[in-house]
Each structure stands twice: as structure tokens, then as C-alpha cells.
Amino acid sequence: MKSSIYFFLTFLLFTSCSSENTTTSKSSTAPNLSLVCQKETSKMEGIPAHSVHLVFNDKKIKLADIQSCETFPKEDFANYDIPKNAMQAIGGWWAGAGEYFYLHKKSDDSYIVKYGQMYEEKETKLYDYTELIRIKKNEAGEFIAIPKHELKSLVGVYTLGGHDNSWLLKVNAKGDGLEATYYALNEMLPPASFLKENKIPAEGKVLSNFDIDFSDMVIESDLGTGQLETIFGRERITFFNIKSHQEDMLRLTKDEAYGFLVE
């Protein structure tokens, strides 16, 4: 799939327990909730761009960047395996793949946004909906929005390979936070089997600043502003101030084959 998520996206997804990672409603009454498609300026000519947001009272929480986005009428929910009693559903299909979101009220009076995806080659033909964010009351009786994310789920190695250049980002757990080390290689990405016996052929830069805002999955780092997303059950980190051989930004996807580098 060529589109991107926060959960999101990325969003597989995430669970958060700390209060600083929540967005709070000013009222303990039922929250005003809706899903919104927002048209964006495309980074690539001829390819549409949209963002998906959850409106939560007077706040707007970004959930994902996708390519095609529209609001679905309730009579179409069954076509996308969305419960008929869902409050709202949005999403879209582009170039052989689609991403879909729906807002649903649970029996415990909490609310959830779920995300699913489909693509032409998918053998199961299941949308595999997973929870992105939950809106529920805290101990004070106020509704709060809690992204589903665990810091430990971000630990791993993120890569992008090219013929003449490649990139690698190691994300390790450090205390209650994360430590990221960035590598830019002037060569092809070495195979994982090679790196099991040899050092990474470049100097790594330990990022003194690598902070994630879980309300919108925005990353502030020594490499500039970035975005955390989830695609096909794997996290992806995009740095907007770094060009790659593919586009005017650097998109790194978690690669389990290199996970031994952070074990």
C-alpha cells in the first residue's frame, strides 16, 4: 500500500497508560465526536493526498495520512465489514489498496475508532480492523482520548534501502523512554546476515532529541519533524527534512530481519 498511517498510523496498534499521552475533554457529558477527511497537498504529482482526523469536542486529533478519503453512507457499511450500528465511517481506495476507519460506541459508554485495510492481493479478504484510539471517562468523570500505543512496540530497526544510498534507524528502550541512532550509508543496505557478523558500515548519530507526541504521532528530533505511522501492522517513521532516492522525505519502515541489532 502506498498510503500512510498514524496510528496509528501506522498505524497495529498501540496502548498508552500515561496521563501525558491523553487528550482530555472539558466536559463529562457525552463528547462531540466525528471523523473528518481533509484534503492535503500531494507530495507526488497525480497522486491524491488526504488526512484523517477525529474531532473530539474542540480538539482535532490526526489519525493518518491516506490517499483517497470519503464519508460512507450507512447503507454501504456492510461492503467494508463495518458494523451497521457504527456512528460514522470514512476511507477510500486508490491504486489497488484501501484504508478504512469507523467510529463506534461500546456498551460501556466508551468510544473507539478502528482502522482496517484491504488490497488486491490480500488472500484473506479480511479488513483486519484494529483499535486506533479510545475515548473514555477518567476517574474525574471527564472523557479522554487515549491512543493505543506502547513505547516498547516502537523498539526495533527501521530501514530504507537504495542502490547508492540507504538508511537505518535503531530505536532502543532506554529507561522509561527511547533512544534512537541514525545511520546514513553511501551504499546499498547490507543484508541482515552480513550485519550479524560485521559492524554497520557508517558512523551512527545518537539523537539527543527524539520525542513523540502520542496525540498526533508527531516526532520532534535532531533530524527535524517526523511522523509515526502504522502500515500493514508495521510501524513506519517519516522524517520530512531528509530527502531519499524515492521522494522529498525519508520513510523508514520497521524491518524485523534487523531486529537483532537492538536485542
VOGU-3710 file (C-alpha; in Angstrom, 3 decimals, decimal comma):
1> mkssiyfflt> 0,000/0,000/0,000  1,293/3,439/-0,905  -0,530/5,431/1,731  0,442/6,137/5,288  -0,949/5,991/8,724  -0,555/7,350/12,386  -1,878/5,330/14,185  -1,614/4,734/14,203  -0,742/5,422/11,880  0,706/3,077/11,176
11> fllftscsse> -0,890/2,809/12,483  -1,042/-2,361/14,986  -1,755/-0,911/17,315  -0,794/0,979/20,320  -1,690/1,210/24,024  -0,875/4,110/26,346  -1,129/4,198/30,110  0,489/7,523/30,999  -1,651/10,616/31,544  0,605/12,843/29,429
21> ntttskssta> -0,319/10,790/26,360  -4,039/11,577/26,542  -6,288/14,337/25,248  -8,956/15,449/27,730  -12,488/16,717/27,131  -13,612/19,773/29,089  -16,993/18,209/29,776  -18,112/14,997/31,431  -21,218/14,853/29,210  -21,275/12,779/26,032
31> pnlslvcqke> -18,472/14,074/23,791  -18,963/15,556/20,366  -17,167/13,086/18,069  -16,794/12,794/14,316  -14,358/11,537/11,694  -13,188/14,044/9,096  -11,436/13,710/5,735  -9,183/16,664/4,961  -7,658/17,239/1,543  -3,893/17,807/1,613
41> tskmegipah> -1,275/18,994/-0,876  0,150/15,925/-2,561  3,888/15,321/-2,430  3,738/13,408/-5,714  2,137/14,643/-8,926  -1,011/12,809/-9,916  -1,494/11,095/-6,548  -4,229/12,394/-4,220  -3,493/13,135/-0,581  -5,808/13,359/2,412
51> svhlvfndkk> -5,526/13,255/6,169  -7,960/11,602/8,569  -8,890/13,323/11,833  -11,007/12,603/14,874  -12,884/15,692/16,022  -13,195/15,467/19,807  -15,212/18,419/21,108  -12,973/21,447/20,433  -9,932/19,328/19,533  -8,844/17,730/16,274
61> ikladiqsce> -6,673/14,620/16,537  -4,857/13,491/13,413  -5,088/9,747/12,866  -3,500/9,121/9,485  -2,356/10,268/6,077  -4,060/8,369/3,276  -4,552/8,926/-0,428  -8,296/8,660/-1,074  -10,908/9,621/1,530  -14,682/9,969/1,578
71> tfpkedfany> -17,549/9,567/4,045  -19,582/6,381/3,562  -23,376/6,245/3,863  -24,648/3,716/6,417  -26,079/1,501/3,683  -22,509/0,893/2,445  -21,058/-0,136/5,835  -21,565/-3,859/5,145  -19,448/-3,578/1,986  -16,444/-2,798/4,198
81> dipknamqai> -17,209/-5,147/7,133  -18,187/-2,158/9,273  -20,835/-2,753/11,975  -24,220/-1,437/10,933  -24,525/0,447/14,232  -21,230/2,292/13,790  -21,609/6,035/14,231  -19,573/7,003/11,162  -17,171/5,534/8,603  -14,680/7,102/6,196
91> ggwwagagey> -11,830/5,970/3,972  -11,042/5,245/0,364  -9,455/3,090/-2,326  -6,572/4,092/-4,549  -4,227/2,187/-6,876  -5,214/-1,268/-5,696  -5,408/-0,627/-1,964  -7,782/0,932/0,539  -7,795/2,178/4,119  -10,908/2,491/6,251
101> fylhkksdds> -11,874/3,985/9,622  -15,038/3,790/11,679  -16,270/5,366/14,917  -18,202/3,106/17,257  -19,808/3,421/20,697  -19,220/0,481/23,020  -21,569/-0,966/25,625  -19,512/0,589/28,453  -20,221/4,067/27,003  -16,687/4,452/25,687
111> yivkygqmye> -15,989/5,206/22,039  -13,380/3,711/19,716  -12,009/4,407/16,275  -10,971/1,308/14,351  -8,792/1,059/11,268  -8,746/-1,603/8,566  -7,157/-2,089/5,191  -7,653/-4,070/2,013  -5,565/-4,563/-1,094  -5,991/-6,506/-4,300
121> eketklydyt> -3,502/-9,253/-3,451  -4,822/-9,873/0,068  -5,668/-13,552/0,242  -7,877/-13,490/3,337  -10,115/-10,688/2,042  -10,480/-9,557/5,662  -10,168/-5,918/6,680  -8,438/-6,820/9,964  -9,842/-3,861/11,881  -7,794/-2,839/14,888
131> elirikknea> -8,314/-0,153/17,509  -6,540/3,150/16,936  -7,860/5,315/19,738  -10,353/5,052/22,594  -12,400/7,833/24,188  -13,498/7,041/27,728  -14,080/8,657/31,120  -11,241/9,072/33,559  -11,585/8,938/37,356  -12,776/12,564/37,373
141> gefiaipkhe> -15,624/11,686/35,000  -14,092/13,563/32,040  -13,798/11,981/28,634  -10,209/11,479/27,487  -8,787/10,188/24,191  -6,146/7,501/24,601  -4,106/6,439/21,558  -3,336/2,725/21,519  0,421/2,713/21,764  3,204/1,201/23,814
151> lkslvgvytl> 6,696/2,654/23,684  8,120/-0,845/23,680  6,301/-1,590/20,422  8,468/1,051/18,729  11,742/-0,642/19,658  13,368/-2,061/16,540  15,276/-1,207/13,394  13,770/0,950/10,650  15,293/0,869/7,172  15,103/2,143/3,620
161> gghdnswllk> 17,359/0,598/1,025  18,544/2,056/-2,276  21,192/1,286/-4,876  23,617/4,088/-3,958  22,223/5,204/-0,595  20,435/3,547/2,283  19,286/4,482/5,771  18,907/2,715/9,093  17,433/3,899/12,380  17,894/1,880/15,565
171> vnakgdglea> 15,322/2,572/18,279  16,213/1,130/21,683  14,433/1,247/25,019  16,270/3,491/27,478  14,797/3,837/30,944  11,206/4,986/30,531  11,881/6,364/27,059  13,556/5,630/23,748  16,995/6,182/22,283  17,377/6,482/18,513
181> tyyalnemlp> 20,577/6,096/16,489  20,582/7,235/12,854  22,780/5,851/10,070  23,084/7,220/6,504  25,020/4,824/4,242  26,573/5,706/0,879  25,909/2,210/-0,396  23,250/-0,469/-0,537  21,791/-1,624/2,743  23,906/-4,573/3,890
191> pasflkenki> 21,983/-7,852/4,282  20,979/-8,764/7,807  23,198/-11,848/7,605  26,208/-9,581/6,941  25,455/-7,319/9,906  25,232/-10,317/12,218  28,983/-10,735/11,739  30,083/-7,176/10,915  29,551/-3,593/12,054  27,243/-1,185/10,277
201> paegkvlsnf> 29,490/0,474/7,634  28,751/4,042/8,769  29,029/6,200/11,851  25,816/6,276/13,835  24,392/9,510/15,209  22,685/9,139/18,588  19,738/11,540/18,600  19,690/13,599/21,771  16,150/14,662/20,896  13,604/12,030/19,851
211> didfsdmvie> 10,210/12,850/21,345  6,824/11,533/20,217  3,531/13,331/20,855  1,029/10,475/21,054  -1,955/12,769/20,484  -0,994/13,144/16,814  2,061/10,841/16,496  4,324/13,745/15,546  8,038/13,284/16,253  10,376/16,112/17,155
221> sdlgtgqlet> 14,007/15,101/16,779  17,526/16,184/15,872  16,577/15,202/12,322  13,655/17,627/12,268  9,933/16,983/12,437  8,722/13,481/11,720  5,646/11,319/11,821  4,961/7,914/13,327  2,607/5,748/11,308  1,483/2,157/11,128
231> ifgreritff> 1,178/0,341/7,815  0,147/-3,310/7,463  0,895/-3,940/11,106  4,375/-2,411/10,975  5,498/0,936/12,293  6,904/3,481/9,875  8,776/6,671/10,734  8,907/9,549/8,254  11,386/12,437/8,517  10,218/15,370/6,420
241> nikshqedml> 13,534/17,275/6,298  15,577/14,456/4,755  15,391/13,527/1,077  15,680/9,949/-0,085  16,168/8,465/-3,530  12,407/7,924/-3,696  10,901/11,266/-2,676  11,487/14,548/-0,836  11,238/12,856/2,551  12,692/9,812/4,246
251> rltkdeaygf> 10,285/6,986/5,078  11,744/4,208/7,208  9,799/1,009/7,895  10,431/-1,341/10,790  12,321/-4,354/9,447  12,151/-7,424/11,669  15,101/-9,010/9,850  17,401/-6,453/11,524  15,784/-6,665/14,952  18,834/-8,425/16,401
261> lve> 20,656/-5,069/16,263  18,624/-3,818/19,230  18,329/-7,044/21,220
//
